[in-house]
Amino acid sequence: MNQTHAVPPRSLKSWWLKWRFHLNILLILIPLGFMPKYFADAKLFRGDAGLGANPISAIAVGPYSLDLAELRDEAPRADGPAGHFKLFNAALCKACVNDVKAVYLRIGKPRSLRAAGTIFFGAPYRMITNLPIPPRTRTDAQIWITIEGWDGSMHQASVPLAKASPATLAWLEKQGGKP
């Protein structure tokens, strides 16, 4: 005789009635595990946690000044065929907010304003940009900040990539970046 051990429908119903409370508690506890990251991100995006990781304060760019920080202390993220990108935040000084037309960020010195890099967008006290990071970037590369004033002036300053984003430097060394 062939005997199968199928669960009769009655025992399945009794199992559900016995365990549904515990399963509902589990459905409440799982999202609670993600709450600390949510609150940390909310605090960062509100500005209560500063600009982000590895902040560099009071970078002088001509007559202007700004603070720069990477959003998160992590390696650049791949964005499909477009390559790898890193988010950076910046904040202009209070005295120069009305005089600045645009702020750009780029790896390597720009040849002209047309090649100034990615533009920052957002409020002057919390701007953000998505900087492309080529995998073969030199490990001693500089991040160039270009500020364009309403009067047509253009001012530039650089910051070592190692200082602005140590995680990106570690990622480049892993990729085989040129020294």
Summary of the structure (lengths in Angstrom):
residues: 179
radius of gyration: 25.1
end to end distance: 75.8
largest distance: 94.9
contacts: 488
relative contact order: 0.15
helix: 36%
strand: 35%
